[in-house]
Amino acid sequence: MKFLRPALLACLVVTSAFAAQPARDHLVVLISVDGLASYFHDDPKANLPTIRKLAAEGARAERMRASTPTVTWPNHTTLVTGVPPGKHGVLNNSYWDRAKGASVPLIPDPLFNKEEIVKVPTIYDVAKAAGLKTGAIIWPASRGAKTLDWQVPDCFSNSLWTAHSTPSLLAEFRAAKIPYERQEEWCKAPGGGIPRDRMYAQMAAHVITKHRPNVMLLHLVEVDHVNHQKGPRSPESYAAVAFADELVKEVLDAANAAFPGKHTFIVASDHGFMPYQQQIQANVLFKQEGLIKVEGTKVVERKAWALGQFVYVLDQPRRAELVKSLAAKLRAVEGVESVVEEKDFAKIGLVTQDADPRMPNLVINPKQGYSNSDTVAGELLVTPKSENTKGAHGHDPAHPLMHASFVAWGAGIKKGTVVKDIRNLDVAPTMARLLGLEMKNVDGRVLTELLAPAKR
C-alpha cells in the first residue's frame, strides 16, 4: 500500500520549502501529551506548573479542535502535516480492508512504514529538505521515515522497536543507561506507562543535548492510558497529568541548556477525553438486521461492520440503500449524538470510499456519557449503565470535552497571548514559520496572532 515513492516525496518536500534562510540555530520542540484535554488547563485540581508557566509567559489556545476521527494516529499526523486525515492518509488507529475482509491495525505495532501510509509532506520532511536536523520519539506514523535523523518508532514489540530505531541511538541509550530494551515489558505491564513515559522523555532530552536537532517530536502516553482505564478527572488521571508536566519540564530543561534563547516549545495534545458509563454496540444492530451472521463466537459473514466511529457498508450493490437506512436506524439508538453520511464527509475532512477504499461510509458520534464498542455479542444495542466510569475519545471534535490542548513558548512567541479557538491543522504551518520555512498546500494557517514581531 505504497502511496508515495521516495523520489516523489522528496520532490514534494523540496517544492514546499520556503525560500527564506532556514533557522539552523533554532530548535522547535513539539510534545504531544496524548489525551490532555483542554479543560485540564483551567482545572484547579490539575497540577500543571510547568505547562501553565509556559502559557503565562508565552501563548495558549483555550480550545484546539481535533480532526475526525478523534483518535491518536490520525490526529498526530494532522499535527505534523497541516491537513486532515482524508488528505494525509492516516485514517484511523485501524481500518477495514474490504479486499481481505479483515481489520488492519496501525497500533500497537504498525504494519507500515511512514512512506507507505502518509501521503503528504510532514514538518520534518520539509525541515530535512531545507538542511535542518530532525528527531522523533514514538511519534505515530513515523516508522522508517527517511527524513528523521534520529528516531525511535511508536511500536510495542522489542523486535520492531530495535529494528526501526536509529542504530547509533540505541548504543548511546545503552551507554547513558536509558533502558530501551524494557519497552515491550513496560508496554504490556499494567503500570508500565509511568516508566516508559519517563524513558521517552529521557530519550528526547538526550537527542536534544547530544545532537542539537532543529525539530524534535515527542509523544507521551500515560495520560491517555489512565484516562481510558479510570476516567478523566479521576484521582489517577490527575496524577498522570501531574507526571506529564514533570516530564515536560525535564525536556524543557534540556532545551534551555542546549539552545539558550533560541528554542520554541509547543505542548499540545491529539484529542480531549469523555467520561462514559455506557457503550453503543452498532454491530449488534447490524446482526439484528441480518447484515452480520455469527456461528458460535465467530463472525462468518459481514455486509456491514462498525470499527470505532467508522461504519463500513460491505454489500456494494446495496451501498446507497444501506447507507441511508443504517444512518436512520443508528440515529434512533440511545446514546448516538449524530451520524455523518459519506455525502458530508468533505465537511469533516474525510474522503469517500470511491477516493480511498479504506474509508467507511458512515461516522458515528456518541453523546456524552457513551462510547462506541465493536462487539457483536449479545442482543443489547446499548450496554447497561455501569457504576464505574471509564474514559473514551472518538466523538465529535466539536464537543467541548473533545477539545485538545495547545501552549507555545519561547523564541518567536508573543508573550501573554490567549486565543479562543485554533485547529490542529494550524500547528505544522506555524512550526514551519518559526523555522523560517513554509508548508504549502496545507489546510491549516500560520498562527500569526501568537508570533512575536520579527527582529530587525
Backbone hydrogen bonds in HBPLUS format (Angstrom, degrees):
<---DONOR---> <-ACCEPTOR-->    atom                        ^
c    i                          cat <-CA-CA->   ^        H-A-AA   ^      H-
h    n   atom  resd res      DA  || num        DHA   H-A  angle D-A-AA Bond
n    s   type  num  typ     dist DA aas  dist angle  dist       angle   num
A0008-LEU N   A0005-ARG O   3.01 MM   3  5.35 116.7  2.42 108.1 123.3     1
A0009-LEU N   A0005-ARG O   2.94 MM   4  6.21 165.0  1.96 162.4 167.4     2
A0010-ALA N   A0006-PRO O   2.88 MM   4  6.05 161.8  1.91 150.9 155.8     3
A0011-CYS N   A0007-ALA O   3.02 MM   4  6.23 152.8  2.10 141.5 148.8     4
A0012-LEU N   A0008-LEU O   2.93 MM   4  6.26 157.8  1.98 151.9 157.6     5
A0013-VAL N   A0009-LEU O   2.86 MM   4  6.10 161.3  1.89 155.8 161.0     6
A0014-VAL N   A0010-ALA O   2.93 MM   4  6.10 169.0  1.95 153.4 155.8     7
A0015-THR N   A0011-CYS O   3.10 MM   4  6.26 163.2  2.13 149.1 153.5     8
A0016-SER N   A0012-LEU O   3.13 MM   4  6.27 125.0  2.45 135.7 149.4     9
A0016-SER N   A0013-VAL O   3.00 MM   3  5.14 138.6  2.18  99.3 111.8    10
A0017-ALA N   A0014-VAL O   3.24 MM   3  5.43 158.3  2.29 105.0 111.5    11
A0024-ARG N   A0022-PRO O   3.06 MM   2  5.83 119.2  2.45 111.5  95.3    12
A0023-ALA N   A0435-LEU O   2.87 MM 412  5.02 162.3  1.90 134.2 135.3    13
A0026-HIS N   A0023-ALA O   3.29 MM   3  5.36 155.7  2.35 113.9 112.6    14
A0027-LEU N   A0262-LYS O   3.09 MM 235  6.58 154.7  2.16 146.5 154.4    15
A0264-THR N   A0027-LEU O   2.76 MM 237  6.24 154.3  1.83 158.3 167.2    16
A0028-VAL N   A0214-ASN O   2.78 MM 186  6.00 156.6  1.84 143.3 148.5    17
A0216-MET N   A0028-VAL O   3.04 MM 188  6.38 156.8  2.09 153.7 153.9    18
A0029-VAL N   A0264-THR O   2.89 MM 235  6.27 165.2  1.91 167.8 171.0    19
A0266-ILE N   A0029-VAL O   2.82 MM 237  5.95 152.4  1.89 152.9 162.4    20
A0030-LEU N   A0216-MET O   2.87 MM 186  6.27 162.8  1.90 165.3 170.1    21
A0218-LEU N   A0030-LEU O   2.97 MM 188  6.37 152.8  2.04 159.3 159.5    22
A0031-ILE N   A0266-ILE O   2.85 MM 235  6.22 168.7  1.86 165.6 167.6    23
A0268-ALA N   A0031-ILE O   2.88 MM 237  6.22 167.5  1.89 164.6 168.6    24
A0032-SER N   A0218-LEU O   2.80 MM 186  6.20 166.5  1.82 167.7 170.7    25
A0220-LEU N   A0032-SER O   2.85 MM 188  6.13 171.9  1.85 173.8 173.4    26
A0033-VAL N   A0268-ALA O   2.85 MM 235  6.27 160.1  1.89 166.1 162.6    27
A0036-LEU N   A0033-VAL O   3.02 MM   3  5.67 152.6  2.09 151.6 146.7    28
A0034-ASP N   A0220-LEU O   2.94 MM 186  5.89 150.8  2.03 158.0 160.4    29
A0037-ALA N   A0035-GLY O   2.98 MM   2  5.74 115.6  2.41 113.7  96.8    30
A0040-PHE N   A0037-ALA O   3.17 MM   3  5.91 161.1  2.20 120.1 124.8    31
A0038-SER N   A0403-HIS O   3.00 MM 365  5.67 166.4  2.02 136.0 137.2    32
A0041-HIS N   A0038-SER O   3.15 MM   3  5.88 149.2  2.25 118.9 125.3    33
A0043-ASP N   A0040-PHE O   3.17 MM   3  4.95 158.1  2.22 100.5 107.1    34
A0046-ALA N   A0043-ASP O   2.96 MM   3  5.46 158.2  2.00 117.6 124.6    35
A0052-ARG N   A0048-LEU O   2.94 MM   4  5.88 161.5  1.97 154.7 160.5    36
A0053-LYS N   A0049-PRO O   3.00 MM   4  5.96 146.9  2.11 134.7 143.8    37
A0054-LEU N   A0050-THR O   2.94 MM   4  6.23 158.0  1.99 152.2 158.0    38
A0055-ALA N   A0051-ILE O   3.01 MM   4  6.25 153.1  2.08 142.7 150.0    39
A0056-ALA N   A0052-ARG O   2.89 MM   4  6.11 158.2  1.94 147.5 153.1    40
A0057-GLU N   A0053-LYS O   2.96 MM   4  6.09 155.2  2.02 150.0 156.2    41
A0058-GLY N   A0054-LEU O   2.80 MM   4  5.61 116.0  2.21 135.0 150.6    42
A0416-GLY N   A0058-GLY O   2.70 MM 358  5.31 109.4  2.20 128.0 146.0    43
A0417-THR N   A0058-GLY O   3.04 MM 359  6.44 151.0  2.13 151.1 155.3    44
A0059-ALA N   A0408-ALA O   2.73 MM 349  5.16 159.9  1.77 163.2 165.3    45
A0408-ALA N   A0059-ALA O   2.90 MM 349  5.16 164.7  1.93 140.0 144.1    46
A0060-ARG N   A0417-THR O   2.87 MM 357  6.33 144.4  2.00 147.2 158.5    47
A0419-VAL N   A0060-ARG O   2.96 MM 359  6.44 159.1  2.00 156.3 163.2    48
A0061-ALA N   A0406-PHE O   3.11 MM 345  5.53 165.0  2.13 149.1 150.1    49
A0062-GLU N   A0419-VAL O   2.79 MM 357  6.25 160.1  1.83 159.5 166.0    50
A0063-ARG N   A0420-LYS O   2.93 MM 357  6.02 128.0  2.20 141.7 156.7    51
A0422-ILE N   A0063-ARG O   3.06 MM 359  6.49 147.3  2.17 152.4 162.5    52
A0064-MET N   A0404-ALA O   3.16 MM 340  4.91 134.8  2.37 139.9 140.4    53
A0404-ALA N   A0064-MET O   2.80 MM 340  4.91 160.9  1.83 157.3 150.9    54
A0065-ARG N   A0422-ILE O   2.90 MM 357  6.33 165.7  1.92 147.1 146.6    55
A0424-ASN N   A0065-ARG O   2.98 MM 359  6.02 156.1  2.04 164.8 157.2    56
A0071-VAL N   A0069-PRO O   2.78 MM   2  5.62 136.7  1.97 108.0  94.3    57
A0076-HIS N   A0072-THR O   2.95 MM   4  6.09 156.8  2.01 160.0 166.7    58
A0077-THR N   A0073-TRP O   3.15 MM   4  6.23 153.0  2.22 145.9 152.9    59
A0078-THR N   A0074-PRO O   2.95 MM   4  6.25 146.5  2.06 142.5 152.2    60
A0079-LEU N   A0075-ASN O   2.99 MM   4  6.18 154.5  2.06 142.8 149.1    61
A0081-THR N   A0077-THR O   3.06 MM   4  6.13 117.0  2.48 139.3 155.0    62
A0081-THR N   A0078-THR O   3.22 MM   3  5.09 150.0  2.32  99.2 108.0    63
A0082-GLY N   A0078-THR O   2.94 MM   4  5.40 166.8  1.95 148.3 149.0    64
A0123-ILE N   A0080-VAL O   2.76 MM  43  5.41 134.1  1.97 147.1 162.0    65
A0443-ASP N   A0082-GLY O   2.94 MM 361  5.90 143.8  2.07 142.6 152.3    66
A0444-GLY N   A0082-GLY O   3.09 MM 362  5.13 138.3  2.27 146.4 150.5    67
A0087-LYS N   A0084-PRO O   2.94 MM   3  5.64 149.6  2.04 121.7 130.0    68
A0088-HIS N   A0084-PRO O   3.04 MM   4  6.32 166.3  2.06 153.7 158.2    69
A0089-GLY N   A0085-PRO O   2.90 MM   4  5.47 154.6  1.97 143.3 147.2    70
A0086-GLY N   A0349-GLY O   2.87 MM 263  5.58 142.9  2.01 167.6 161.6    71
A0119-LYS N   A0088-HIS O   2.77 MM  31  4.97 169.9  1.78 140.1 143.2    72
A0106-LEU N   A0093-ASN O   2.84 MM  13  5.40 154.2  1.91 155.0 152.1    73
A0095-TYR N   A0104-VAL O   3.07 MM   9  5.37 152.6  2.15 135.9 143.0    74
A0104-VAL N   A0095-TYR O   2.74 MM   9  5.37 167.7  1.75 167.4 171.8    75
A0097-ASP N   A0102-ALA O   2.84 MM   5  5.46 169.3  1.85 162.6 161.4    76
A0101-GLY N   A0097-ASP O   2.76 MM   4  5.64 134.2  1.96 147.6 161.0    77
A0116-GLU N   A0113-ASN O   3.00 MM   3  5.45 147.5  2.11 112.3 122.3    78
A0114-LYS N   A0143-ARG O   2.70 MM  29  5.32 161.3  1.74 160.9 159.3    79
A0117-ILE N   A0114-LYS O   3.10 MM   3  5.60 152.3  2.18 114.0 121.4    80
A0118-VAL N   A0114-LYS O   2.90 MM   4  5.73 165.8  1.92 173.3 173.6    81
A0125-ASP N   A0122-THR O   3.14 MM   3  5.04 123.9  2.47  92.6 106.9    82
A0126-VAL N   A0122-THR O   3.06 MM   4  6.38 163.9  2.08 154.0 156.9    83
A0127-ALA N   A0123-ILE O   2.94 MM   4  6.10 159.8  1.98 144.3 150.3    84
A0128-LYS N   A0124-TYR O   2.98 MM   4  5.93 160.9  2.02 137.7 143.2    85
A0129-ALA N   A0125-ASP O   2.98 MM   4  6.18 158.5  2.02 149.0 154.9    86
A0130-ALA N   A0126-VAL O   3.18 MM   4  6.39 133.9  2.41 138.2 149.6    87
A0130-ALA N   A0127-ALA O   3.10 MM   3  5.15 132.5  2.33  96.4 109.5    88
A0132-LEU N   A0127-ALA O   2.93 MM   5  5.21 157.8  1.98 152.1 145.4    89
A0131-GLY N   A0128-LYS O   2.97 MM   3  5.12 161.1  2.01 109.8 113.8    90
A0214-ASN N   A0133-LYS O   2.80 MM  81  5.21 159.3  1.84 125.5 132.3    91
A0215-VAL N   A0133-LYS O   3.12 MM  82  6.55 147.0  2.24 151.7 161.0    92
A0149-ASP N   A0134-THR O   3.03 MM  15  5.30 125.9  2.33 117.6 130.5    93
A0150-TRP N   A0134-THR O   3.18 MM  16  6.60 146.6  2.29 143.4 153.0    94
A0135-GLY N   A0215-VAL O   2.85 MM  80  6.12 136.4  2.04 145.9 159.9    95
A0217-LEU N   A0135-GLY O   3.00 MM  82  6.29 152.9  2.08 132.5 140.6    96
A0136-ALA N   A0150-TRP O   2.94 MM  14  6.51 146.3  2.06 153.2 163.8    97
A0152-VAL N   A0136-ALA O   3.02 MM  16  6.48 144.9  2.15 151.3 161.3    98
A0137-ILE N   A0217-LEU O   2.87 MM  80  6.19 153.1  1.94 145.7 153.5    99
A0219-HIS N   A0137-ILE O   3.33 MM  82  6.49 143.7  2.47 159.1 168.7   100
A0138-ILE N   A0152-VAL O   2.70 MM  14  5.47 150.6  1.78 144.8 154.6   101
A0145-ALA N   A0142-SER O   3.05 MM   3  5.47 152.7  2.13 142.9 138.1   102
A0148-LEU N   A0145-ALA O   3.41 MM   3  5.70 164.2  2.44 110.2 110.6   103
A0166-THR N   A0151-GLN O   2.95 MM  15  5.56 156.0  2.01 159.6 160.4   104
A0161-TRP N   A0157-SER O   2.92 MM   4  6.00 162.9  1.95 154.1 159.6   105
A0162-THR N   A0158-ASN O   2.92 MM   4  5.93 162.8  1.95 146.2 149.0   106
A0163-ALA N   A0159-SER O   2.99 MM   4  5.99 152.2  2.07 137.9 146.7   107
A0164-HIS N   A0160-LEU O   3.03 MM   4  5.96 151.4  2.11 150.2 153.5   108
A0169-LEU N   A0166-THR O   2.91 MM   3  5.38 130.2  2.17 112.4 126.2   109
A0172-GLU N   A0168-SER O   3.08 MM   4  6.36 154.0  2.15 143.5 151.0   110
A0173-PHE N   A0169-LEU O   2.75 MM   4  6.05 157.9  1.80 158.0 164.3   111
A0174-ARG N   A0170-LEU O   2.94 MM   4  6.14 155.3  2.01 145.2 151.8   112
A0175-ALA N   A0171-ALA O   3.05 MM   4  6.31 158.1  2.10 145.3 150.8   113
A0176-ALA N   A0172-GLU O   2.90 MM   4  6.11 144.4  2.02 144.7 155.2   114
A0178-ILE N   A0173-PHE O   2.82 MM   5  4.92 169.7  1.83 150.3 149.7   115
A0177-LYS N   A0174-ARG O   3.15 MM   3  5.05 159.2  2.19 101.4 106.9   116
A0180-TYR N   A0178-ILE O   2.79 MM   2  5.86 136.3  1.98 114.8 100.6   117
A0182-ARG N   A0179-PRO O   3.09 MM   3  5.88 167.4  2.10 125.4 128.0   118
A0183-GLN N   A0180-TYR O   3.22 MM   3  5.75 159.7  2.27 122.5 122.2   119
A0186-TRP N   A0182-ARG O   2.92 MM   4  6.12 166.4  1.94 162.7 165.9   120
A0187-CYS N   A0183-GLN O   2.87 MM   4  6.07 152.7  1.94 153.4 162.1   121
A0188-LYS N   A0184-GLU O   3.11 MM   4  6.26 145.0  2.24 145.8 153.3   122
A0189-ALA N   A0185-GLU O   3.05 MM   4  6.17 133.1  2.28 140.9 153.8   123
A0192-GLY N   A0189-ALA O   3.11 MM   3  4.85 164.8  2.14 111.4 110.6   124
A0196-ARG N   A0192-GLY O   3.21 MM   4  6.31 160.2  2.25 151.6 157.6   125
A0197-ASP N   A0193-GLY O   2.95 MM   4  5.94 156.2  2.01 143.0 149.5   126
A0198-ARG N   A0194-ILE O   3.05 MM   4  6.23 159.0  2.09 151.4 157.6   127
A0199-MET N   A0195-PRO O   2.94 MM   4  6.12 151.5  2.02 139.7 147.7   128
A0200-TYR N   A0196-ARG O   2.86 MM   4  6.13 155.2  1.92 148.5 154.7   129
A0201-ALA N   A0197-ASP O   3.01 MM   4  6.27 159.5  2.06 149.4 154.0   130
A0202-GLN N   A0198-ARG O   2.98 MM   4  6.25 155.7  2.04 147.5 154.5   131
A0203-MET N   A0199-MET O   2.89 MM   4  6.16 153.7  1.96 150.6 157.9   132
A0204-ALA N   A0200-TYR O   2.98 MM   4  6.29 160.3  2.02 150.0 154.5   133
A0205-ALA N   A0201-ALA O   2.92 MM   4  6.14 164.5  1.95 151.9 156.3   134
A0206-HIS N   A0202-GLN O   2.89 MM   4  6.04 152.5  1.97 144.5 152.4   135
A0207-VAL N   A0203-MET O   2.99 MM   4  6.29 162.8  2.02 153.6 157.0   136
A0208-ILE N   A0204-ALA O   2.99 MM   4  6.21 164.1  2.02 152.8 157.3   137
A0209-THR N   A0205-ALA O   2.94 MM   4  6.06 163.8  1.97 148.9 153.5   138
A0210-LYS N   A0206-HIS O   2.85 MM   4  5.90 174.0  1.86 159.5 161.5   139
A0211-HIS N   A0207-VAL O   2.87 MM   4  5.28 151.6  1.95 135.0 144.4   140
A0212-ARG N   A0208-ILE O   3.22 MM   4  4.79 140.7  2.38 113.1 121.0   141
A0225-HIS N   A0221-VAL O   3.12 MM   4  6.37 165.2  2.14 155.5 160.1   142
A0226-VAL N   A0222-GLU O   2.94 MM   4  6.11 171.2  1.95 160.1 160.8   143
A0227-ASN N   A0223-VAL O   2.92 MM   4  5.99 162.5  1.95 150.5 156.2   144
A0228-HIS N   A0224-ASP O   3.04 MM   4  6.23 155.3  2.10 150.8 156.4   145
A0229-GLN N   A0225-HIS O   3.22 MM   4  6.49 161.0  2.26 145.9 150.6   146
A0230-LYS N   A0226-VAL O   2.81 MM   4  5.78 175.5  1.82 164.7 166.0   147
A0231-GLY N   A0227-ASN O   2.87 MM   4  4.48 133.1  2.09 117.0 126.4   148
A0391-GLY N   A0228-HIS O   3.19 MM 163  4.20 167.2  2.21 116.1 115.6   149
A0237-SER N   A0234-SER O   3.00 MM   3  4.95 117.4  2.40  96.3 112.3   150
A0238-TYR N   A0234-SER O   2.97 MM   4  6.32 162.3  2.01 162.9 166.0   151
A0239-ALA N   A0235-PRO O   3.07 MM   4  6.31 152.2  2.15 144.0 151.6   152
A0240-ALA N   A0236-GLU O   3.02 MM   4  6.28 152.5  2.10 144.2 151.2   153
A0241-VAL N   A0237-SER O   2.94 MM   4  6.23 154.8  2.00 152.3 159.5   154
A0242-ALA N   A0238-TYR O   3.01 MM   4  6.23 160.7  2.05 147.7 152.2   155
A0243-PHE N   A0239-ALA O   3.01 MM   4  6.22 153.0  2.09 143.8 151.4   156
A0244-ALA N   A0240-ALA O   2.95 MM   4  6.21 156.0  2.01 147.7 153.7   157
A0245-ASP N   A0241-VAL O   3.08 MM   4  6.39 153.0  2.16 146.8 153.8   158
A0246-GLU N   A0242-ALA O   3.14 MM   4  6.49 148.8  2.24 143.3 151.2   159
A0247-LEU N   A0243-PHE O   3.11 MM   4  6.49 152.1  2.19 148.5 155.9   160
A0248-VAL N   A0244-ALA O   2.93 MM   4  6.25 151.8  2.01 150.7 158.9   161
A0249-LYS N   A0245-ASP O   3.11 MM   4  6.41 155.6  2.17 146.1 151.7   162
A0250-GLU N   A0246-GLU O   3.08 MM   4  6.44 147.2  2.19 141.3 150.4   163
A0251-VAL N   A0247-LEU O   3.11 MM   4  6.44 159.3  2.15 153.5 156.8   164
A0252-LEU N   A0248-VAL O   2.85 MM   4  6.03 157.7  1.90 150.4 157.9   165
A0253-ASP N   A0249-LYS O   2.83 MM   4  5.98 158.2  1.88 151.4 155.8   166
A0254-ALA N   A0250-GLU O   3.32 MM   4  6.58 152.1  2.40 137.4 144.0   167
A0255-ALA N   A0251-VAL O   3.01 MM   4  6.34 155.4  2.07 149.6 156.4   168
A0256-ASN N   A0252-LEU O   2.81 MM   4  6.06 158.4  1.86 155.3 161.6   169
A0257-ALA N   A0253-ASP O   3.09 MM   4  6.27 151.2  2.18 142.7 149.5   170
A0258-ALA N   A0254-ALA O   3.00 MM   4  6.17 156.2  2.06 147.2 153.7   171
A0259-PHE N   A0255-ALA O   2.85 MM   4  5.65 161.5  1.88 151.0 155.5   172
A0262-LYS N   A0259-PHE O   2.94 MM   3  5.15 168.3  1.95 128.6 130.5   173
A0411-ALA N   A0263-HIS O   2.93 MM 148  5.47 151.6  2.01 140.0 135.8   174
A0265-PHE N   A0409-TRP O   2.73 MM 144  5.16 167.7  1.74 158.8 163.0   175
A0409-TRP N   A0265-PHE O   2.84 MM 144  5.16 145.8  1.96 147.0 157.6   176
A0267-VAL N   A0407-VAL O   2.87 MM 140  5.18 156.5  1.93 145.9 153.9   177
A0407-VAL N   A0267-VAL O   2.86 MM 140  5.18 139.8  2.02 145.1 157.4   178
A0272-GLY N   A0402-MET O   2.86 MM 130  3.80 124.1  2.18 110.2 107.9   179
A0273-PHE N   A0401-LEU O   2.88 MM 128  5.83 125.4  2.18 171.5 161.2   180
A0274-MET N   A0392-ALA O   2.75 MM 118  5.20 161.3  1.78 159.5 165.7   181
A0392-ALA N   A0274-MET O   2.80 MM 118  5.20 151.7  1.88 144.5 154.1   182
A0276-TYR N   A0390-LYS O   2.93 MM 114  5.56 154.9  1.99 139.6 142.9   183
A0390-LYS N   A0276-TYR O   3.12 MM 114  5.56 168.0  2.14 160.6 160.7   184
A0277-GLN N   A0369-GLY O   3.04 MM  92  5.75 159.7  2.08 134.8 130.8   185
A0386-SER N   A0277-GLN O   3.03 MM 109  5.00 158.9  2.07 128.3 135.1   186
A0278-GLN N   A0369-GLY O   3.30 MM  91  6.54 154.9  2.37 153.2 160.0   187
A0371-SER N   A0278-GLN O   3.06 MM  93  6.63 134.2  2.28 140.8 154.4   188
A0383-THR N   A0279-GLN O   2.99 MM 104  5.39 157.3  2.05 147.6 154.5   189
A0280-ILE N   A0371-SER O   2.78 MM  91  6.15 160.3  1.82 162.4 168.9   190
A0373-SER N   A0280-ILE O   2.88 MM  93  5.80 146.9  1.99 171.6 160.9   191
A0281-GLN N   A0381-LEU O   2.77 MM 100  5.01 173.6  1.77 151.7 150.2   192
A0284-VAL N   A0281-GLN O   3.08 MM   3  5.57 139.4  2.25 109.4 120.0   193
A0285-LEU N   A0282-ALA O   3.02 MM   3  5.14 117.6  2.42  98.2 113.2   194
A0286-PHE N   A0282-ALA O   3.03 MM   4  6.46 157.0  2.09 151.0 157.3   195
A0287-LYS N   A0283-ASN O   2.92 MM   4  6.11 147.1  2.03 138.5 147.5   196
A0288-GLN N   A0284-VAL O   2.95 MM   4  6.23 156.0  2.00 147.2 153.4   197
A0289-GLU N   A0285-LEU O   2.96 MM   4  6.25 135.1  2.16 142.8 155.9   198
A0291-LEU N   A0286-PHE O   2.85 MM   5  5.16 153.5  1.92 166.5 158.2   199
A0290-GLY N   A0287-LYS O   3.04 MM   3  5.17 160.8  2.08 107.0 111.8   200
A0303-LYS N   A0291-LEU O   2.60 MM  12  4.82 147.1  1.71 159.9 164.0   201
A0293-LYS N   A0301-GLU O   2.94 MM   8  5.01 159.7  1.98 136.7 141.3   202
A0300-VAL N   A0293-LYS O   2.85 MM   7  5.67 155.1  1.91 145.1 153.3   203
A0295-GLU N   A0298-LYS O   2.79 MM   3  5.31 162.9  1.82 162.8 163.2   204
A0298-LYS N   A0295-GLU O   3.04 MM   3  5.31 160.2  2.08 128.9 127.9   205
A0314-LEU N   A0303-LYS O   2.81 MM  11  4.59 151.3  1.89 118.0 123.8   206
A0305-TRP N   A0312-TYR O   2.87 MM   7  5.18 146.5  1.98 143.1 153.0   207
A0312-TYR N   A0305-TRP O   2.75 MM   7  5.18 172.4  1.76 158.1 158.5   208
A0307-LEU N   A0310-PHE O   2.74 MM   3  5.19 166.0  1.76 157.1 161.9   209
A0310-PHE N   A0307-LEU O   3.07 MM   3  5.19 141.7  2.22 132.2 125.2   210
A0364-ILE N   A0309-GLN O   2.75 MM  55  4.90 163.8  1.77 143.6 148.4   211
A0311-VAL N   A0362-LEU O   2.93 MM  51  4.97 153.2  2.01 146.1 142.8   212
A0361-ASN N   A0311-VAL O   2.77 MM  50  5.87 174.2  1.77 160.0 160.9   213
A0362-LEU N   A0311-VAL O   3.19 MM  51  4.97 144.8  2.32 141.6 144.2   214
A0318-ARG N   A0315-ASP O   3.03 MM   3  5.61 137.3  2.22 114.8 126.2   215
A0319-ARG N   A0316-GLN O   3.04 MM   3  4.80 167.3  2.06 112.1 112.2   216
A0322-LEU N   A0318-ARG O   2.81 MM   4  5.90 170.6  1.82 170.1 173.1   217
A0323-VAL N   A0319-ARG O   2.88 MM   4  5.98 162.2  1.91 159.0 163.9   218
A0324-LYS N   A0320-ALA O   3.27 MM   4  6.38 165.6  2.29 145.4 148.7   219
A0325-SER N   A0321-GLU O   2.97 MM   4  6.19 168.5  1.98 152.4 156.1   220
A0326-LEU N   A0322-LEU O   2.78 MM   4  5.60 164.7  1.81 147.9 153.2   221
A0327-ALA N   A0323-VAL O   3.11 MM   4  5.97 151.8  2.19 135.7 143.6   222
A0328-ALA N   A0324-LYS O   3.24 MM   4  6.45 158.8  2.29 143.4 148.3   223
A0329-LYS N   A0325-SER O   3.02 MM   4  6.29 160.1  2.06 148.1 153.7   224
A0330-LEU N   A0326-LEU O   2.83 MM   4  5.92 161.2  1.87 151.5 156.6   225
A0331-ARG N   A0327-ALA O   3.02 MM   4  6.16 155.0  2.09 145.7 152.3   226
A0332-ALA N   A0329-LYS O   3.20 MM   3  5.30 138.9  2.38  97.2 108.5   227
A0333-VAL N   A0330-LEU O   3.01 MM   3  5.23 161.5  2.04 110.2 116.3   228
A0336-VAL N   A0333-VAL O   3.23 MM   3  5.89 160.2  2.27 141.3 140.6   229
A0367-LYS N   A0335-GLY O   2.71 MM  32  5.21 157.8  1.75 151.0 150.2   230
A0337-GLU N   A0365-ASN O   2.80 MM  28  5.53 142.1  1.94 145.3 158.0   231
A0338-SER N   A0365-ASN O   3.18 MM  27  5.22 154.6  2.25 140.7 145.9   232
A0365-ASN N   A0338-SER O   2.91 MM  27  5.22 171.5  1.92 162.1 159.2   233
A0340-VAL N   A0363-VAL O   2.87 MM  23  5.03 160.3  1.91 147.3 151.5   234
A0363-VAL N   A0340-VAL O   2.96 MM  23  5.03 144.4  2.09 138.4 148.1   235
A0344-ASP N   A0341-GLU O   2.85 MM   3  5.63 161.0  1.89 124.4 130.7   236
A0345-PHE N   A0342-GLU O   3.17 MM   3  4.92 170.3  2.18 104.3 106.6   237
A0347-LYS N   A0344-ASP O   3.09 MM   3  5.62 140.1  2.25 112.5 122.5   238
A0348-ILE N   A0345-PHE O   2.90 MM   3  5.38 148.8  2.00 113.8 123.1   239
A0350-LEU N   A0345-PHE O   3.05 MM   5  4.96 167.0  2.07 137.4 133.2   240
A0349-GLY N   A0346-ALA O   3.35 MM   3  5.14 168.4  2.36 103.2 103.5   241
A0355-ALA N   A0352-THR O   3.02 MM   3  5.51 138.8  2.20 110.4 120.5   242
A0356-ASP N   A0352-THR O   3.07 MM   4  6.36 149.0  2.17 147.2 156.9   243
A0359-MET N   A0356-ASP O   2.93 MM   3  5.71 168.5  1.95 128.6 131.9   244
A0370-TYR N   A0367-LYS O   3.14 MM   3  5.64 150.7  2.23 138.5 137.6   245
A0399-HIS N   A0396-ASP O   2.98 MM   3  5.65 163.1  2.01 121.7 126.8   246
A0402-MET N   A0399-HIS O   2.87 MM   3  5.39 157.1  1.92 120.8 128.5   247
A0403-HIS N   A0400-PRO O   3.33 MM   3  5.54 165.3  2.35 106.6 110.9   248
A0413-ILE N   A0410-GLY O   3.10 MM   3  5.69 162.3  2.13 142.2 141.9   249
A0452-ALA N   A0412-GLY O   2.86 MM  40  5.12 160.4  1.89 115.5 122.2   250
A0414-LYS N   A0450-LEU O   2.71 MM  36  5.41 172.7  1.72 144.0 146.6   251
A0426-ASP N   A0423-ARG O   2.93 MM   3  5.56 163.4  1.96 118.3 123.5   252
A0427-VAL N   A0424-ASN O   3.44 MM   3  5.65 164.9  2.47 106.6 110.6   253
A0430-THR N   A0426-ASP O   3.32 MM   4  6.28 146.5  2.44 137.8 146.8   254
A0431-MET N   A0427-VAL O   2.92 MM   4  6.20 156.7  1.97 155.8 162.6   255
A0432-ALA N   A0428-ALA O   2.95 MM   4  6.21 160.1  1.99 154.5 160.1   256
A0433-ARG N   A0429-PRO O   3.09 MM   4  6.31 156.4  2.14 139.8 145.1   257
A0434-LEU N   A0430-THR O   3.10 MM   4  6.38 156.9  2.16 148.5 154.3   258
A0435-LEU N   A0431-MET O   3.16 MM   4  6.47 132.5  2.40 141.6 154.1   259
A0435-LEU N   A0432-ALA O   2.99 MM   3  5.12 134.7  2.20 100.0 113.1   260
A0437-LEU N   A0432-ALA O   2.78 MM   5  4.77 164.0  1.81 145.8 141.3   261
A0436-GLY N   A0433-ARG O   3.01 MM   3  5.01 163.8  2.04 107.8 111.9   262
A0448-THR N   A0446-VAL O   2.83 MM   2  5.53 132.0  2.07 108.5  93.4   263
A0450-LEU N   A0447-LEU O   3.00 MM   3  5.71 162.1  2.03 120.3 126.0   264
A0451-LEU N   A0448-THR O   3.10 MM   3  5.11 150.8  2.19 102.4 111.3   265
